[in-house]
């Protein structure tokens, strides 16, 4: 049997469940998940291997209108996903209006297979699901449409089988034992950022970036030093909290997730620093791992 391999790029609006879908398809929690917009800032690959196939899933940021250079970098990840896809997973949800006509036209004119994932159907009813499927049939003629609940893993197996059907013949792009293209430091920073997204409100989560300053793996423990950057002094005070209690909570919960992720005891030290206007400075964005 010929070997199949390809890039399956996940695109859609914020908060439609793209990261939950990729985690379900990969079988591992690679992408962080919260209900806040802009949770995903990078393009993250998750690799699934079989004897005669390799699927390279790619989670991308939700589509936004740029207000900072940070948003421009995020949209560049979507641009790259448009260029190298072998299959598009276009993720939407019931009642969503997909207003990005130019992007949709590019996808339709690419002659690349499109699988429309109508997610979160557990929050709707059969009549609305059928209406949504009919709407997408007209919107993207020839696409495959799969109603899913990524959170409860409903129809994930059907999505997988459909992807395999459309996957092109090709040798593997990555080693067969590789799960992702990202480093251990990247996942540390994302786990910390997830806790900040979960525990803080207003502008704090959107003004934060995390850099891992040290990652030292020993026999029985991994020692990590992380710096949390914010844009203003007032944000630093809120992030740390009274007598450091808020930051301590972030560290405690992040450490628990890291110990599960790495399967080892974790020592985590966090500090907070102010880096004004980091979201609009190329030099800082590149230091934080964003690339054009």
N, C-alpha and C positions, 0 to 999 in steps of 0.2 A: 504494500500500500504506500502511495506517495506521501511524503511528509508535508504538512501544512503549517504555515506560520504567518503572522501578520499583526499589524497595529490596529487595535480596536479603540477608537478615541471617543471618549464620553463628553458630550457637549450639552449645555442647557442653561437655563436661568438659575439664579441663586435659589437655594432652599428647595429644590425639586427632588433631592435625594441622590444626587450623582455619586457622592462619596459612599453613602450607604450601599448603593448598588455595586460599586466596585469592590468594596469589602466583602459583600455577599458572593460576588462572582469569583473573587480570588480565594475566599475562605480564610482570610486573615484581616485583622484591623490594621490597615496601612494608613488610610486617610482619617484625619480627625473629623469628628461629627458634632455639630451643635445646631441649634435652631437659628443662630445669627447669620446674617449675610456675610460674605467675604471670609467664611471659615477657611475655605481652600484658597490659598494664594499662589501656590506653585503648580507646576505640572508634575504629577507623581505617577510613576509606572508600577504596575503590579503584574507579575509574570506567572502564568499558569502553564505547566508543562505536562505533556502526556508522551507516550511512546512515539506516536506519529503526529504530534502537533505541539505548537507553542503559541499561546495567545498573550500578546503584550497589551494589557489594558492601560489606558492613560486617562487619569482623572484630571480635569482642568477646572480653573476658577469659573464661578458663575459669571455670566455676561453682564457687565456693568458699563455705565457711561463714565469715562475717566474724569476724576476731580483732582487726582494727584498723579505724579509720575509713577507711584506704586501701582495705580490702576492701569496705567499704560503698559507696564511690565506684565501685569496679570493678563491683559488682553493679548499681549504678544504670545503668551503660551497657547491661547486659543488659536491664534494665527498659525502657529507651528503645527498644531493638531489638525488644522484644515489641510495642511500641505502634505503630511506624511501618512494619512489614514488609509488603511485597507478596508475598514468598515467604520461607519459612523453609528454610535449609539446616541440618538437624540432623545434626551430624557425630559419629560414634561409631567404634568399632573392634571387631574380633573379640574376644569374651570380656568386653566391658565391660558392667557392670551400670549402667543409667541409673536412679538412685534418686530423681531429682527429680520426683516424681509431680505435685506442684502445678503446677510449671512446664510439664510435659508436658500436663497437663489444660488449661492456658490456651492452649497452642499448638493443641491439638486442637479446642477449642471456638471458636477464632477464625474458622473457615471460610476461613483463608488457606492456599494450597497449601503442602504440606510435602514436601520432598525429603530423604529420609534418605540420607546419605552414609556408607557403611560403608568406612572408610579403612584403609590399611595391609594390604590383603589379600595383598600380596606376602610378608607375614610369617606367613601361615596356609596353609590348604589348602582345596580346593573344598568338601569336606564341611562344614567349619565355616562357610564363607561362606554356603552354602545354609541352614544352621541359623540363622544370624544373620538372613538375609533373611526367613525364615519367622517368626522371633520378632518382628521389627519390623512385619511385615504384620499380626500380631495386636495389637501394641502401639499402632500408629497406623493404623487402618483407612483405606484410601483414599490413603495416601501413595505417592509414587514412591520406589523404592529403587535406589540405584546403588552397586555395589561399586567402589571405586577404590584406586589408590595415587597419592596426590597427589605424592609424592616422585618417582616415575618417570613421572608425568603419564598414568597408565593410566586410561582412561575419562573424562578431563577434557573431551574433545570431546562425549561423550554427556551429561555434566552440563550443559555449556553449551547444547546443543540442547534439553534438558529445561527449563532456565531460560527460554529464549526462548519455548518453547511456553506457559509459564504467565505470562509477563510481560504486565501489563495495557496497554491502549492509553492513551498519555499523551504529552504533549510532554516534551522533555528537561528535567530538573531543574537541570542544570549545563551550563556551556559545553562544547561538543563537543571542545575541545582540553584539557580539564581531566582530570588523572589521579587526583587525590586532593583531600581537603578540608584536609589538613594542611600546615603551613608547612615551609620548609627547615630552620628551627631545630629543629622537632620531630624530623625524620629524623636530624639530627646527634646529638641527645640519645639517640635510640633506638639508633643505631649504637654509640655509646660504651657504653650499658647492655648491649647484646648481648655485647660483648667481656668485660664484667665478669661476666656470667652464665656465659660460657664458661670463663673463666680462674680463677675463685674458687669455693671450696666453702663449705659450711655456711651461716651466716647472712649472709655478706657480700653476695651478690647481692640478697637480699630487703630489705636495709637501705639500699640505694643509690637515689638519685634524681639525675638530671643536669639542670642548667640551662645553657643557652647564654647567656653573658653578653655576647658580642659576635659578630656575623656581618657581615663586611665583604667584599663581593665587588668585586674589581678586575679589570682586563682579563685577566690571565693567572693569577690566584691568588685563592683565598678565604681570608681570615684569620679564624680562629675561636678564641674563648676560652670554655672550658667549665668549670663548677664541678661537681664531684662531691660530693654531700652524703651523709654517713653518720650513723648514730645514736649512735656511741660513739667515744671516742678510740682504743680498741684496734682498732676496725675501720679507722680512718684509717691507723694504723701498718701493718696488714696490707695494705691497699689500695696504699699507697705502696711497701712492700717495702724490702729492704736496698739502701741507696744509690739508692733511687728506681727500681730496675730493674723492679718489677712494674707500676708506673704507666706507665713508659716503654713496656713491651710493649703495654699497653692502647692508649696513644696511637698507637703505630706501626701496629698492626693496624686500629684505627679509621680512621686517616688513609687507609690503602690502600682501604678500602671506600668512604670518602667521595669519594676521587678517581674511583673507578669510578662512583659514584652521580651525582656532579655533572659529571663529565667535565672536571675542572679540577684544577690543582695545589692542594693544601690545606696551609695552615700551621695546626697545631693546638696550642694551649696548654691544659693541664689543671692544675687545682689541686683539692685535697681539703679540705673543711671539715666540721666537726661541727655537726649540727643535731639535737639530742636530741628524741626523740619526734615527729619530723616526720610519722610515719605515723598519728598520732592527733590532729593539730592541723589544724582546718579552714583556718586562715589560711595554713599552709605548703602544704597540699595544693592550694589554689586557686592559689597562686603557682607551683606545679609543673605547673599546667595541668589539674588535675582539676576537674570540675564536676558538680553534682548534677542 
